[in-house]
């Protein structure tokens, strides 16, 4: 028996809201024929000692033309295949098929798998097999690689120099000028940083460029951005004297890419992957240069560590990685080198996600402390992920607040601790959803806490994780 | 702990704003931790020195920031003992509301009303996380309010009090049994207008007299536009006991208040107002032999008429005497006519009217039937080319029968308004006649786009059990033609609705 997914889990795979709608419209038996699901038995192979079992769902969906689309989903990937012309991944047919299956409307009969579906699924099986031991031979030409790395370092150093002088000029002649000059100078400087291969600095500059038009208190926000940039520039100056993890974190922050293959290889060699039962605390999609960036936060049951895994989806496509919020999975995680380690790669999974309980949370004081400790590691961090226990979201005259309910009840005593809400990261409707779920009673909320306050990502209500 | 860095930070911001070329960089006490760190990174250049200090102060402040204290926890909302909807139904609602992926909500999904009705019929509570989106949707689409308010229950009322956008929910809250407004008289004395109106309307449901007394007590101190709205709330539970108050309101300073009072009084057949209108009406209309009506409209609009809400001039420019006539007929208790003519409404309506006044008289009767909720008069006028709003007075089944007959006889070209006024799921005979009429239209190769409004309504309102039949129609009309595609689309929506209903049981 296959373990059926929840509809929520299926819908979380959709690349956008329109696909959710179109997919649920196809989640009725009408247009479908030849529906089936099942576990493909492992295939015996002499060379690789057999493969593991694979589960799939398949069906034919009537489209607008004469021929029906062939739709199949590999549940282990998950991965999809459909003969429709849509460029969206997964397409509405794959979503409709999964919704039908999750509703129990697809018969389980592995023997009846049609040839085309079997061919695709077993083709996938081969891919899913670990490749034969791939010992990276290292760069083809170590000398050339070293030269390239040195060239890049020099370019970044030039960029850092240019930006440092520019920042000093800004405060020498007064930030009031930034208000008059508007966005263009920031964009010019950001473009220079992109040329210098320092994308992290460019991103921060673009953010800074939006401050002068951002209303009351903009000088303070602009100086904060300048101060963070300055901090990174000065740290860069002394890169060779920084601790390894701090230097690595700074390099990523400035714009060096982490080579994931190298990272995974190193973790395999040194055994530094962290195997644990990871609870999926939250998942958030945002648009970045037309790409969809998905951030998934995990917390290890034994290790107690919090991890952030990122996945990118090209335009019109959902990021390949989707994990069900509120469930847990056993997996190996490989953390990036950092003074406050958070970013990680999902290496190997050991089994499918399964239901998990509410994560343990902390109070507002501990959240502030967690951020302070993260700053101790990397002083340029804007936020740090935290799970708050027993809080409610409260709208009041001064804006939204996250108020702790625990401890002293009633109006006696010092009253509850509270955190401001970071309105640049928290959408109004997410806050109202949170307030509605709480009904004034304390609940567990996961989110990011940082310089501008708390931004909720997930709320637990009646034992269920609700993405906000 | 962060007081030092806060003061320093403010100094740094104002210096950076003006520029270090014009203002010296603030000094830091080297005895403090922050000062000691500052000394270690001291630089010659003033601008660089400011940035160093700003970086230090920033991290110092960020790391040292502590949570606020003394926040009042909000009151908890009352428990809602009703069961939740199934997970599948919850997922569907989230899609219908389009709230999953940060999409702006604009149009209401066409299946949302049916989802709400189904959940309400099953006695479920709305999924808590979707309450804000539901309250928003019902704010702009008032036809959803009744279902949303009931589904939202005590939690919805609790939430609505936190957001002025949702004051409508507090207003109709008391329509829900057990939803007595805990604000009580306090709300009436100190609440915002929306809260007060909600309180009044709620109280009116339970205890009409108490609500009127409440309003009377503060009546003189209310601004005119509020008075008009409060007065309109009295339509609920309207009775002869309200007459004295309404009669006095006819002399109000506010024009809207006077007009509102006259409109309410015209729905009270036993009132002095009704008697005055009846006197005027009897002077206007009388039998002219057994088959006709003699009409004699008033010559002037005197002060007494104006006091009773008849405007001296028609807002649309209708000839004065005809306008006054229509207003009088519309405000006259319909019982007056059965007495004057000594026959039932159907016979009165069969009488000939002088052409010059016929339209005004018939329109007046139709309006009277609607305001006085007189089904007998509405029935007698329905189907005679009378305005469709007349049908709103009839019970659902009867209204649907009328519309079905109309569609069978005249097809769909004029039926949109009529169909839109029918209950959400069309009874069998009505659905039957609409499907038949669409079939006829497709066979006659009628211009399909003139039916798009009706097919849209049909997708929402037809019994999903007709899906198979509509699918057959799609096949026989040729799947590539417009009609074929329209039927296929219709069938897909019906299938989706059937699936949506089934999800409540999963």
Interface residues (C-beta under 8 A of the other chain):
Chain A: X6 X7 X8 X11 X14 X16 X17 X20 X21 X24 X25 X27 X28 X29 X30 X31 X103 X104 X167 X168 X169 X170 X171 X172 X173 X174 X175 X176 X177 X219 X220 X223 X224 X226 X227 X228 X230 X231 X234 X285 X364 X365 X367 X368 X371 X372 X375 X376 X379 X392 X394 X395 X401 X403 X404 X405 X411 X414 X415 X416 X417 X418 X419 X420 X427 X429 X432 X433 X435 X436 X437 X439 X440 X441 X450 X451 X459 X461 X462 X466
Chain B: X9 X12 X13 X14 X15 X16 X17 X18 X19 X20 X21 X22 X41 X45 X46 X47 X48 X50 X51 X52 X54 X55 X57 X58 X59 X62 X63 X64 X65 X66 X67 X68 X69 X70 X71 X72 X73 X74 X75 X76 X77 X84 X87 X88 X91 X92 X94 X95 X98 X99 X100 X101 X102 X103 X109 X128 X129 X130 X131 X132 X133 X155 X158 X159 X162 X163 X467 X471 X491 X492 X495 X496 X498 X499 X503 X506
